[in-house]
Amino acid sequence: MTAPLALGPARAVPLSAVNPVAQLSAIAVLTVVLLVSGDLVTPAVVLAAELALFPAAGLTRPREVLRRTWPLLLSAAGVAWVNVAFGALDGTAAWLSGATWGLRVVALALPGVLLVAATDPVRLADALTVHWRVSTRFAYGALAALRLVPLLAAEWETIRSARRARGVDAGANPVAAARLVAGTAFALLVAAIRRGTRLATAMDARGFDSGVPRTNARGSVFRRRDGWFVAGAVAVCAAAVGTSVALGAWDPLLG
Amino acid sequence: MRDVDLRIAPGERVLLTGASGSGKSTLLRALGGLLDPEGGDATGELTVDGVAPDRCRQRVGTVFQDPDSQLVMTRAGDDVAFGLENVGTPPERIWPAVDAALDAVGFDLGRDRPTGALSGGQKQRLVLAGALAPRPGLLLLDEPTAQLDPAGAALVRDAVGRAVAGRGATLVVVDHDAPAWLPLVDRVVELLPGGGAVEHGPGWTPPPLRFPGRHPHPPGEPLLTADAVGYTHRGSAVPALPPTDVVLRAGRTLAVTGPNGTGKSTLALLLAGLRAPTTGRVTAAPPLTAGLRRPDRPPARWRAAELVDRIGTVFQQPEHQFLTGRVRDELSLGPLRSGAGAAQARATAEELLERLGLAPLAEANPFTLSGGQQRRLSVATALATRPRVLVLDEPTFGQDRDTWAELVALLAEQQDGDRALCLVTHDAAVVAALADDVLTLGAPVAVP
């Protein structure tokens, strides 16, 4: 009864060769600059650099790109529209403000899309625990929990079918529908807790978090090219701010 | 579990068996040092290598039932390495140990194989490799084949046989399906439900299963017909169920068998009107459609209240089906939903409680019942609305011999009521005991 959903290892793409903590550092740099800038030029330049990285993350087919970015594009459009419709400005200024906000949202969120597309969750946990001393209990516990998500999706389907088999459905009544969803969600929560408990017992039995310092079989190496990647992100930010200042558009939100 | 005296010598291979509720799994968890001291009262003394079990966990490897609740990593090799990393094995010694463990269980798909894409049997093999990799002195197996099809179970038992051969490791297996393990163990210990344990001598075999008497019916009128029904998950290229023809007739029992992943459970959902097929069509005959608001519609589009007294479904996991806090309410829910009056629903519930021996539990919460009781209750809830068609997904899954016999007798009774039964099962004994016709998915096979 399980749907063919499986959280597999991520496909190896050129960007996968960059250490996940280098990618996270680059994201941090971009985020700070984008949050400070208030103009249209800065996010536009950053966005151009991000789009140039798409092929390296294996995102070349428009369908695949759209599948991964549609929620983001939708929310960016929403933010832009709110600014145009409800902002204090009128006419061209309003449209400019809307476009700026939309571009900022896209430029802020795209690095996350790239990270998810190119990074194996196991490598991310390895890198976080090796380089940033994130607790292994947290990193590998989260990893194990992530494996359960597709199983829960299948379980939701089963619980819904089981309720229908017992004669319980909502028909056209929205109140009944809400109650049914709430009941199914509760049953799923119970199922998730039971499964999580079993997983925790199994991890316990395998000596997880038993007080012995954990080793890492795969290791995680921060190479020179990872340093260059972060430097590249800094350079992109510098270029973006430089262009903006040169064009006279620079309009920092802080200070 | 209480009053158990047991001494296991190093290197011994012991099967712990007994009815469900006899405390087999509790004893195994106690040996592994995995019991929560706050979760119950302990009496007596238990030592492993002369010390309390939680002080020598590193020398114990454990395998549980459900492979999906034991795998942590996304790749096969990484998962076997997980236990070694946890005990602080130096990285350069990990990969040789991983390869040795994979080899010991006969897992030859490679370290990089994604764990999500493995069959249940292969997953469980991998879990076993993970337990063996730190070279434990004691290997504990808690019904490791209970969730697998016969082929997967054989794969795991074969892996256990290979892995313990030539190692001095002590082995304790818990399983109520004793015969399959007899070739692999030196001793059989049966825990008794009332407390205590008995040791069975060499050459012991469990008493044979009790088969009910049956009166096969001639094929009656068709109730439900499936024409080339198939199902493909959205976004998947491979169908979960390729187009299949099925006819369920009054008074007849169809067993659907075949390896895991051939779409048996999917077929059950389509026949039960719980999912619409992506190809083909399920058609209900007039005896079923009488009284429907829209008799031209297929079962998947009937209202749930119309479905519940026409096609009854019993799911693999009983807990999925329980919706109330009392056994009595659980039994009257279906009749109430299908429009029976409160008095009639109550009368139906009382009658089923008596007949299935659940009367002493009428006020209990369904979730607190034992596995066997839950199974009986889930069948009873489906019977409460007297559906003409009954679809059961693995009804004997994980049941001990007593519950098995009770269930099979209960289902044999239903065959006499001019009902059509569809049993999805791996259990060859159930097929032998109940089936009139057999449909084997995966490979087309003629009906006997």
Interface residues (C-beta under 8 A of the other chain):
Chain A: M1 A3 P4 A6 L7 G8 P9 D120 P121 V122 Y140 L143 A144 R147 L148 P150 L151 T158 I159 S161 A162 R163 R164 A165 R166 G167 V168 D169 G171 G183 A187 A191 R195 R198 L199 T201 A202 M203 D204 A205 R206 G207 F208 D209 S210 V212 P213 R214 T215 N216 A217 R218 G219
Chain B: G32 L34 R57 Q58 V60 G61 T62 F64 D66 D68 S69 Q70 L71 V72 M73 T74 R75 D78 A81 F82 G83 L84 E85 N86 V87 G88 T89 P90 P91 I94 W95 V98 D112 P114 G116 A117 G130 A131 P134 H233 G235 S236 V238 A240 S265 T266 L269 A272 L274 R275 R303 A304 A305 L307 V308 D309 G312 T313 F315 Q316 Q317 E319 H320 Q321 L323 L333 G334 R337 S338 T381 A382 T385 D393
